[in-house]
């Protein structure tokens, strides 16, 4: 979900006019609206989040932040006014602090544990300014300075105010006030010469010098293409240059190579694209980029890291290494002089290893963690991220599978232990997961050490709590207006010191209230709202303006009381004189805002007859026809997605069926190993959808080797505390309760394979209604703030229908969680999805075997 933050210059200099008569501020507002229209062409823009920041004093500079919707963003944009100073440095600092507000809470930066490119919040910061001198209350500044003091806790852990997934782009308006007679020059838009250009280049962005409206449109088209998911990395060469390559693609040792002259490709500051997973919509990865220090228990605090990691590459040609089933991460590099140089060498079968200085314990340069390699078609250059020191690990794993047949001897274990000593501690957990995915035995101890001292871990937890409080304070101030300047107070003596008691009108009003004089009804302004009067029960009673309750006659008390109650409680549907159609009128600015309307709509009732075709909605175009045969609104199409395709239960004719069939033996072996360790297959989500062939009608136990265990993932779904399964689970007779330990958390799991003989039979219509209600509740639970996901998994367990229906609900929940960036929830649901696939495959294989044996 990209974040698009617009920083609009609201200094007084933005009031200057162009040759068209419009102000710079009006052009900036129009540029933002045009950018949103261009961005809306991309279907991925439905998940965009828009923020608006100005040059006001913090925290009043934040006009639209994390909680404001699109309508609020547009309203605040239209109401911007230009006044004040050009405090660009303070505005940039406030913008970056707003983007970094929740990073320490979510743990996305993963301080001291390696940098994960797949944990990111891609953010584009677009500032629109006039490029004039930077001013403050003290002086005029020639250089751009960002304040060092930040109210955000934990900002000292990173040297720069920005992060590697945040880029700054600047539109510097240089439109003349007088129409130019020279013809407009076509071509690329140059960078500006103001102080913000250097800041843009540091973050991986750039500036645009805008001189005409056509150039502005061209820049906006370019900015739309810059909205990409990725992180910025510093690539620097280490060691000598490679040998030149001849025209035939072979090394030419006779051609001279200038290794000492600096070349543009020696140091590049570019983006690597992190593509989202096509199934879940969020990036998926396995290996981090190592830290530039070795984690030690004796470190009192974490050293501050640079926002962009410095990755050094060696120009020595190596052979790409990869083995079967070992996961690796592949990232495409943004076009740069480095990618151009590698592609010109035309060597797609060789690679250059990459390092991070001081990442190893015994080596200053560190060990390689991946390599740069041109694609086979020579169209791009990719960064392959592998396990740390992979040239040593990969041959060991190859021997484990091919030579030792997963039964390593003492010599192999000694070599593997020696390799683990060169591995940073934060690589142990992903390596253990990778070995488990490959089907290898448990070679790493369960008591993993992150390598950080207790004081550092406590400090990070304390920072997270402080960030929550600061986040609430900042978000609460969003939308508030800055205090107005009251100026110099001047005491007015023109009144001669006459008090209120001596005022003529006051004395006259006081006499009317006390009853000394009669109440004059002529005070009513009959010209204003002509013909308007408050409706009362007694038609003979004329409208009166009583100021004293004791002046109401006794016979008119009931009518007056009824009138007062009606005005107070507003029980009248219409006010006399008000047009009925005016109640349904909506301002033009709010028309089409269907997203807000969807939040207030109650869940629809299920159809009485499920066989009847569903009625098509008539919102917008009443003649719209649904080509897909299912009711999907424009706002719900992103939620539903292409994943909700109904597949027949037990179907094995999919393209992945043959691959899953081959992996069935591996799954079965892992299950038998867990059974030997005393683990019992848990109940819950999968046991309710087990095929009928796996259950005995007499209630006897099913052989344990027929179901795969989900203990590794279901017991880790709740990290904040024990997760007790609820619902209509039935204890199986004779089935013992077992405590499963994952991440030092014990969760009681009971089996529900037994069936109640007199259980209520649920009809398809009832199941459809139950599932529709569950789907609506899932959407509400995912939107809730926090990490308490027990309710979500309880709802998933109550889904009615076969295993495919449950799988569709898990995929739907993943898509909904991706909209609200619930990364932890997505990871937990992905584990459940993997186990559902393996469990479904194992059931089908056992079913086929039972049929063949019979």
KAPEVEN-V978139 format. One record per helix or strand of 2 or more residues. SS is the DSSP state (helix for helix, strand for strand). FROM is the first residue (numbers start at 0). LEN is the number of residues. If there is no record, write none. Layout:
# KAPEVEN-V978139
ss: (SS SS)
from: (FROM FROM)
len: (LEN LEN)
This chain:
# KAPEVEN-V978139
ss: (strand helix helix helix strand strand helix helix helix strand strand strand helix strand helix strand helix strand helix strand strand strand helix strand strand strand helix helix helix helix helix helix helix helix helix helix helix helix helix helix helix helix helix helix helix strand strand helix helix helix helix)
from: (2 11 23 42 48 61 69 87 102 122 133 139 154 165 195 206 212 229 263 266 309 328 336 350 369 380 389 409 426 453 499 503 520 548 553 579 587 593 636 656 663 686 691 703 710 737 744 763 789 802 822)
len: (6 4 16 5 5 3 9 12 4 7 2 2 3 8 8 4 14 9 3 7 5 5 9 5 5 5 13 12 12 23 3 11 3 3 16 5 3 7 4 6 13 3 3 3 4 5 5 20 8 17 31)
